[in-house]
């Protein structure tokens, strides 16, 4: 969580510097777009890769032996894997609800 916060602060500083640079020199606008994409990636990555989800249904899903403790909630998480798509889901095994 601390690394994510650090990277987010650095990305916001990059965005601010790019925005100031774009006001001074319009040729810097591609840097502003890059900074926006970087910020969006950081802000939405938990939704795609880290956030716990509901227990998946269907025969393609299988529970793996991988377990870890979620940094945000402090709760254990079980990893489920779909062989057909390669998708992974992170599930709270005690409640089967997203964290």
C-alpha positions in Angstrom: 0.0 0.0 0.0 2.8 2.4 0.8 4.6 1.8 -2.5 1.3 2.4 -4.4 0.9 5.7 -2.5 4.4 6.7 -3.3 4.0 5.9 -7.0 0.6 7.8 -7.0 2.3 10.9 -5.5 5.1 10.8 -8.1 2.6 10.4 -10.9 0.6 13.4 -9.6 3.9 15.5 -9.5 4.6 14.4 -13.0 1.1 15.4 -14.1 1.5 18.8 -12.4 4.9 19.4 -14.0 3.6 18.4 -17.4 0.6 20.6 -17.1 2.7 23.6 -16.2 5.1 22.8 -19.0 2.1 22.6 -21.4 1.1 26.1 -20.4 4.6 27.4 -21.2 5.1 25.3 -24.4 2.2 23.7 -26.2 4.5 21.0 -27.6 4.5 19.4 -24.1 0.9 18.2 -24.4 1.9 14.6 -25.1 3.5 14.5 -21.7 0.2 15.6 -20.1 -1.6 12.8 -21.9 1.0 10.3 -20.7 0.7 11.6 -17.1 -3.1 11.2 -17.3 -2.8 7.6 -18.6 -0.3 6.8 -15.8 -2.6 8.2 -13.1 -5.6 6.4 -14.5 -3.6 3.1 -14.5 -2.6 3.5 -10.9 -6.0 4.5 -9.7 -7.8 1.7 -11.5 -5.3 -1.2 -11.2 -6.8 -2.4 -7.9 -10.1 -2.9 -9.6 -8.6 -5.2 -12.2 -5.8 -7.0 -10.4 -6.0 -6.6 -6.6 -9.5 -6.2 -5.3 -11.2 -9.2 -3.9 -14.2 -10.5 -5.8 -17.1 -12.9 -5.2 -16.4 -16.6 -5.5 -16.6 -17.5 -9.2 -19.1 -20.0 -10.5 -18.7 -22.4 -13.4 -16.7 -25.5 -14.1 -13.8 -23.6 -15.7 -12.8 -22.1 -12.3 -10.6 -23.9 -9.9 -9.3 -22.9 -6.5 -5.5 -22.7 -6.3 -3.3 -23.3 -3.3 -2.1 -19.7 -3.4 -3.1 -17.7 -0.3 -2.1 -14.3 1.1 -3.3 -11.6 3.4 -4.9 -8.6 1.7 -3.0 -5.4 2.7 -6.1 -3.2 2.7 -8.4 -5.3 4.9 -5.9 -7.6 6.7 -8.1 -10.6 5.7 -6.9 -13.8 4.1 -7.5 -14.2 0.3 -7.8 -17.3 -1.8 -6.9 -17.2 -5.5 -9.1 -18.9 -8.1 -8.0 -19.5 -11.7 -9.8 -19.9 -15.0 -7.8 -22.2 -17.3 -9.8 -21.2 -20.4 -9.1 -17.4 -20.1 -6.2 -17.2 -17.7 -8.2 -14.9 -15.5 -7.5 -14.9 -11.7 -10.0 -13.9 -9.0 -9.1 -13.0 -5.4 -11.8 -14.3 -2.9 -12.2 -13.9 0.8 -12.7 -17.6 1.7 -14.6 -16.9 4.9 -17.4 -14.8 3.5 -17.3 -15.3 -0.3 -17.9 -11.6 -0.6 -15.7 -9.0 -2.1 -13.6 -7.2 0.4 
